[in-house]
């Protein structure tokens, strides 16, 4: 395997004989929120294994706050505000597709790709397995582009110079990402700590919201498509039941989901309060939560990554592959639900078979153990 000579690794970062050595490595995982979070353990393992290497990440601008706070430099010395990677490169492919012939689009693409190529990364790992991510990985100019031999979109493999054959198709997507990283470079067998950015402004805002000291759970009625959405009225009924135990329910909603949050709030009859957060604010909010209740969504995977207990309400997607990973959780899924990624507008029938009583019972079971445990202080 031809590689550029290592020049920046110091003696204190020496590696075992025969280990591939890269001074710089680019991660490509553009979107979406949950998929980026699923990739974090693999990248954290690479960071732990190669602490002196320069790690960059190419990501959609919408999700860049998962790696770096808004007002913090996108490159340079790592800190609590950008704890994992040395450089964050962003693209805005959705905007580019809306105006493909615009001068502004071409200017943004040219500047962004020029800056990316200017780093001269030694190698790239495409964790997304899509044509657009593979193409951007190749455009980075790195001489080696790693990717799965069986990517999500078959055509993506045309852009890889090194195709990695994995035997983990049936495992959780977190494990698949770890397997890809481990097949390329030796990573630790022990779990690496995943760190999210700490935004002081977001932390202070959320601390003010929770200043009354009430314990709260997060309800998340939204999901990527209708078939995954448990009815909002039922979330409101859950909120009413939890209020009997002195728990406040905060209803998180993202762009286009306000109608769902309003319906939860109305059904909650004062027991639920809707809240719209930036990504940084959602990280800060989730850190303080006692528990998270929701379906297969990015916010659910964020809660799991932050080790918050999760009650996961699943329908057409497979929790063995996409369920909460690495935290205490109870997954509710009807035996009648079949895995189906067709983006139907209406809730899947099996999802509707999950009752309010089942969700409340699962919540109380997890909270009994959680409240008995010492709470970790929020990051400053």
N, C-alpha and C positions, 0 to 999 in steps of 0.2 A: 504494500500500500504506500503510494507516494504521498509524502506530507511535507509541509514546510518545516524547516528546522525550527525547533523551539528556541526562543531567545529570551523570554521574559520570566520563565519559571526560575525561582531561586532555589538554592540548595535545600532550604527548609521545606520546599514543596516537591522534593524529589519523589519519584514514583518507582514502583517495582520494575525490574528489568523486563523488557518486552511489552510494557504498557504503551499503547498509542499516546502520543503527546501532542496536544493542541494548545497553543497559546491563547487562541480565541475561538469561541464556538457560538454560533447563532442558533437560537431556538425559533422555530416558526410554528406558532399556534395563534391564528388570527382571532378566532371567535369559537363559540359564543361563551357566555359567562361560565356556565357549568363545565364546558369542555376545557376552558383555560384553567379552571380550578382543578380539574382532574389531571392536568399536566404538571401542576406545581410540585407534587411529590417527586416526580422523576427529575425535574430540574433542581429541586432542593438536594436530591441525592448526587447529582452531577456537581453541584456547588460544594457539597461536603467532600466529595472525592477529589476535586481539583480546586482548592480554595484560591489558588493564585492565578488561575486562568481567567481571561476576560469573557464573561457571558453576556451576550446580547439577546434581545427578544423582539421579534417582529409581531405586532399585534394591531388589531383594529383600534383606532383612537377612542372609540366608545368605551373600551374595556381597559384602557391604559392605567386607570386608577387602581386596578388590581395589582399593579406592579410598582407604581410610583404615584405619590400625591401630586395634585395639580400644580402647585406652586414650587415644587422641588425640581432641580435640574434633572434632565433625562439621562445624563451621563456623568461619570465621575465617581468619587468615593461613595461606597455604599453606606447607608445609615438606616435608621428606623423608618424613614420616609421612602426609601427605596432599598429594601433589605436584601433582595435576592440577586438581582442582575446589575451589571455595571452599566449597561446601555439599554434604553427602551427606544425602539424604532416603531413609528406608528404609520398606518395607512388608513384611508377612508374609502374602501372599495364601494360601499353603498352609494356614496356621493358621486364617485367616479362613474358608476354605472348609470346614474340618473342623468348625467350630462357628459357623455363620453367624448363629445366633439368640442367641448368648451375649452377656451384658452386657459382658464383658471385650472381646469382639471389636468390638462397636459403639463402645466407649470408645476402643480403640486406633485404629480407623478415624477417629473424629471428631477425636482429638487430632492424629494424623499429617496428615490432610488440612487441618486448620485451620492447622497450622504451615506447611504447604506453600503454602497460599493467602496466608498472611500475608506471604510474601516479595514477592508481586506481580511475578512474572517478566514480562518484556516479550514473550517468545515461548518456545515449546516445540518441540523436535524429537523425534518418536517414531521411534526407530530399530528398534523391535521389530515394529511392524506387526500387533499382535494386538489384539483387541477390548479386553482388560483394560488393556493399556498405553495405547491410544488414549483410553479412558474416563478413566483416571487423568490423562493429559495434559490433557484437557478440564477435569477437576475442579480442576486447579491454578489456574484462574482467569485464566491468561494470555490476552490477547485474540487471539493468533495461535498456531495449532497447525499445525505442518508435519508432513507425512507423505507416504509414497510413494503415488502414484495407483494403484498396484497392490500393496497390502500383502499380507503373508502370509495374513491373514484378511480377505477382501474387505469385511466389515462394518465393519472398523476405519476405513475411509475416511470413513464417515458423521460421524465426530467431528473430522475435520480441517477447518480453515478455509482452508488452503493445501495443495493436492495437487500433488506434484512428480512429473512424468513422467520416469522414468529409462530409459535404454537399456543397462542393464548386467546384465540378468537372467542371462546366461551366464557372468559373471565371478565371481571369488572374492568371498566375502561382505565381506571387508575393503574391496575396491574398491567394492562396492555402497554401503557406509556412507560411504566417502569421496565417492562421486558424489552421494549425498543431501546431505551437508554442503556440497559445492561448488556444488550447484545452488541453495542457499539463500543462502550467503554466500561471498565470495571467500576461498579458503584457499590456502596456499602450494603451489606445484607440487613443491617438495622435500619429502622425507619428514620429518615431525615426529618428535621423539624421544618414545617411549612410556616413561613412568616408572611403576613400581609402588611402593607404600609400603614403607619400610624400617622394620621392627619390631625395635628393639634386643633385646628379650627373645627373639624368634624367632631372630634372627641368632646370638645367643650360644648358644642351645640347639643349633642345627644345627652351629655351630662346634665345640661339645663333642663332638657325635656323630662329626664327621669329624676329630677331633683327632689320630688316629693317622696322618694324612697320606695314607691310601690314596686313590687315584683311584677314582671310582665312576661308574656309569651308573645311571639311573633306569629301572626296568621298571614299566610301568603296565598290568596285565592287565584292568582294569575298562573299561567303556564303558556308554553309556546304555541299551543293550539287547543281548540275547544275540547277535544276528546280527552285531554288530560286534566280538565278543570272540574273539580268537585264543586257542586253548586254553592254559590256565595251565601245563600240563605242558611245553609247548614253550618258554615263557618260562624255566622252570627249566633246560631243556637249553641255552638260550642263555647263561644265567648260568654254567653249568659250562664252556662253551667260552670265555667271556670271562675266567674265572678263570685259565685257562692263560696269558693275557697280563697277569696281575697286576691285573685290574680287579674291584672289588667291585660287586655288583649290589644296589641298594636297591629294594625292591618297594613302591611307593606304593599305598595303598588308601584308599578313602573309606567313608562309611557304607554298610553292607550288602555290602561287598566283601571282608570279612575271609576268607571261605572261599576266594576266588580267591587271595588273598595266601598263605594257608597252603599251598595246592596248589603254588604256584610255589616256595615255600620248601622244601617236601618234595622236589619234583623237582630242585631245585638242589643237594641233598645237601651243604649247607654253603656253597655259593657265592652264595646269595641270602639277604637279610635283610629281613623285612617291616617297614614303618614307616608309622604313621598320623600324618598331619600336619593341623594347622589350615591355613586358607588362607594365613595369614602365614608359617607354618613351611614350607609347600610352596614359597612364593616364595623364601624363604631357601635351602631345599634345592636348588631348581632352579638358582639362581644359581651354586652351587658344582659342579654336575654337569658331567662331561665330555660326556655325551650322553644323549639320551632315546630310549627305545624303547616304542612303544605305538600304539594305534589312534586313531580319530577321537574324541577326548575333550578336555575342558577342560584337564587337565594337559598334554596335547600342545601345545595352542595357547599355553599359558603358556610352555612351553619355547621355542617358536618366537618368541614376542614378546620373550623374554629373550635371543634370538640364540644359544641352545644348539642344537648340531646334533641333528637328529631323524631316526630311522629310523621311518617311519610305515607301519603295517600296515593296509591298507584292504581292505574288502569291499564292502558294499552302498551305501556313501555315496561321493559323487563327489569325488575329491581336487582336481579343478580348481576346485571351489567351496568345499570344506571342508578342503583339505590344509594342511600347515604353510606359513606365509606369512612371508617376510622373513628366513629363516635358511637355512643350508646343510642340505639334507635329501635323503634318498632315500626315495621313496614306492614301496612294494611293493603291487601289486594284480594279481590274476590277470586274464587276458584274458576269462575266463568270467564275471567279476563284472558284474552289472547293477545300475544305481542303483535302489534300492528302500528306502523309509523305513518299510516295514511292520515293526512291532516283534516280529519272531520271537524265540523264546527260544533257539533253537539257532544256532550259528555258521553263517554263510552258506557254501555249498559252495565258492565261489571263494576265500573267505578260508582255508579248510582246505588249499587247494592251495599256499599259501605255506609253504615249508619252513624248518626251523631253519637249514639251511645258507645259504639266501638272506639271512636276517636277520643271521646272523653275518658273512657276507661284506660286506653293506652297512655294518654297524657298523664293521668293520675299515677299510673304505675311508674312511669319514668320520673315524675317529679318527686315521688316518695324517696327515691334513692338520691336524686340530684340535690334536694334541699338538705339532706343529711350530710352531704359532702362539703368540705370547705370551698368557698368561692375564691377563684384566683382574682387578684386585683386587675383592674383594667389598665392597659398600657398608658403611660403618661405622654 
